[in-house]
């Protein structure tokens, strides 16, 4: 119950699904308290706040993750772009998504994870939407009942 890695992984999974957000927040907070400079944990904390609709807190933790060397990851920047867009900062969202795309493009084939391709395609759709003036397909928030339970 106190293992930071397990708490982060399960908490992130719950948050990404938009489920049991109060529990996810507790679990991820425990992980961040144990390892405050772990970019994966900071990304998870930002992502649970995103799912809760708390975009200022989301961007705070996601930006903190990107300032760390190991936080130079397309997924972290995709999350940051979604949070920035929801916070009304379209230019910051574009910059984050462009960074996600660049980081993906810079990876050698043997460094790419299977999930990277999905992230790249999602980021490209978001950038294309911005170019046409359409709303980008950002990640959904948690259902109101889940978000309300965590506040």
C-alpha positions as CSV (number, residue, x, y, z in Angstrom):
1,X,0.0,0.0,0.0
2,X,3.0,2.4,0.4
3,X,4.9,1.5,-2.7
4,X,5.3,4.7,-4.8
5,X,5.5,3.0,-8.1
6,X,2.5,0.8,-7.7
7,X,0.5,3.7,-6.3
8,X,1.4,5.8,-9.3
9,X,0.7,3.2,-11.8
10,X,-2.7,2.2,-10.4
11,X,-3.6,5.9,-9.7
12,X,-2.7,6.9,-13.3
13,X,-4.7,4.0,-14.7
14,X,-7.8,5.1,-12.7
15,X,-7.3,8.7,-13.6
16,X,-6.9,8.0,-17.3
17,X,-10.1,6.1,-17.2
18,X,-11.8,8.9,-15.2
19,X,-12.6,6.4,-12.4
20,X,-12.3,6.6,-8.6
21,X,-10.5,10.0,-8.9
22,X,-10.4,10.6,-5.1
23,X,-8.6,7.3,-4.7
24,X,-6.3,8.0,-7.7
25,X,-5.4,11.4,-6.3
26,X,-4.5,9.9,-2.9
27,X,-2.4,7.2,-4.5
28,X,-0.5,9.6,-6.8
29,X,0.0,12.1,-4.1
30,X,1.7,9.4,-2.0
31,X,4.0,8.6,-4.9
32,X,4.9,12.3,-5.5
33,X,5.5,12.7,-1.8
34,X,8.0,9.8,-1.9
35,X,9.7,11.0,-5.1
36,X,8.9,14.6,-5.8
37,X,11.3,14.8,-8.7
38,X,10.0,11.8,-10.6
39,X,8.5,13.1,-13.8
40,X,6.2,10.1,-14.4
41,X,4.7,10.8,-11.0
42,X,4.3,14.5,-11.6
43,X,2.7,13.7,-15.0
44,X,0.2,11.4,-13.2
45,X,-0.6,14.1,-10.7
46,X,-1.1,16.6,-13.4
47,X,-3.3,14.2,-15.3
48,X,-5.6,13.4,-12.4
49,X,-6.0,17.2,-11.9
50,X,-6.8,17.5,-15.6
51,X,-9.5,14.8,-15.3
52,X,-10.9,16.7,-12.3
53,X,-11.1,19.9,-14.5
54,X,-8.5,21.7,-12.3
55,X,-6.4,22.9,-15.2
56,X,-4.2,25.4,-13.3
57,X,-3.1,22.6,-11.0
58,X,-2.7,20.2,-13.9
59,X,-0.4,22.6,-15.9
60,X,1.6,23.3,-12.7
61,X,2.6,19.7,-12.3
62,X,2.9,18.9,-15.9
63,X,5.2,21.8,-16.5
64,X,7.2,20.7,-13.5
65,X,7.6,17.3,-15.1
66,X,8.8,18.8,-18.4
67,X,11.5,20.7,-16.6
68,X,13.2,17.4,-15.6
69,X,15.4,15.6,-18.1
70,X,13.4,12.4,-17.9
71,X,10.2,14.5,-18.4
72,X,11.1,15.1,-22.1
73,X,8.5,12.6,-23.2
74,X,5.8,13.0,-25.9
75,X,3.1,11.8,-23.6
76,X,3.9,14.4,-20.9
77,X,3.8,17.2,-23.5
78,X,0.6,15.8,-25.0
79,X,-1.0,16.0,-21.6
80,X,0.4,19.5,-21.0
81,X,-1.1,20.6,-24.4
82,X,-4.5,19.3,-23.4
83,X,-4.4,21.1,-20.1
84,X,-3.1,24.3,-21.6
85,X,-5.9,24.2,-24.2
86,X,-8.6,23.6,-21.6
87,X,-7.1,26.5,-19.5
88,X,-7.7,28.7,-22.5
89,X,-4.0,29.0,-23.6
90,X,-4.2,28.0,-27.2
91,X,-0.6,29.1,-28.1
92,X,0.8,27.3,-25.1
93,X,-1.1,24.2,-26.1
94,X,0.2,24.4,-29.7
95,X,3.8,24.7,-28.4
96,X,3.4,21.7,-26.1
97,X,1.9,19.6,-28.9
98,X,4.6,20.7,-31.3
99,X,7.2,19.6,-28.7
100,X,5.5,16.2,-28.3
101,X,5.7,15.7,-32.1
102,X,9.4,16.8,-32.2
103,X,10.3,14.5,-29.3
104,X,8.6,11.6,-31.1
105,X,10.4,12.4,-34.4
106,X,13.7,12.5,-32.6
107,X,13.4,9.1,-31.1
108,X,15.2,6.2,-32.8
109,X,13.0,3.4,-34.0
110,X,14.3,1.1,-31.2
111,X,13.4,3.7,-28.6
112,X,9.8,4.1,-29.6
113,X,7.2,2.5,-27.5
114,X,4.0,1.1,-29.1
115,X,2.0,3.8,-27.4
116,X,4.1,6.5,-29.0
117,X,2.5,6.0,-32.4
118,X,-1.0,6.6,-30.9
119,X,0.3,9.7,-29.2
120,X,1.8,11.0,-32.4
121,X,-1.4,10.5,-34.3
122,X,-3.5,12.2,-31.6
123,X,-1.0,15.2,-31.5
124,X,-1.2,15.5,-35.3
125,X,-5.0,15.6,-35.2
126,X,-4.9,18.3,-32.5
127,X,-2.4,20.4,-34.5
128,X,-4.4,20.0,-37.7
129,X,-7.6,21.1,-35.8
130,X,-5.8,24.2,-34.6
131,X,-4.7,25.0,-38.1
132,X,-8.3,24.8,-39.4
133,X,-9.7,26.8,-36.5
134,X,-11.5,23.7,-35.1
135,X,-11.5,22.6,-31.5
136,X,-8.8,20.0,-31.1
137,X,-9.8,16.5,-29.8
138,X,-8.4,16.8,-26.3
139,X,-8.8,14.1,-23.7
140,X,-12.2,13.9,-22.0
141,X,-12.7,14.9,-18.4
142,X,-14.0,12.5,-15.8
143,X,-17.8,12.1,-15.5
144,X,-19.3,14.8,-13.1
145,X,-20.0,12.2,-10.5
146,X,-16.4,11.1,-10.4
147,X,-15.0,14.6,-10.4
148,X,-17.4,15.7,-7.7
149,X,-16.4,12.8,-5.5
150,X,-12.8,13.9,-5.5
151,X,-13.3,17.5,-4.4
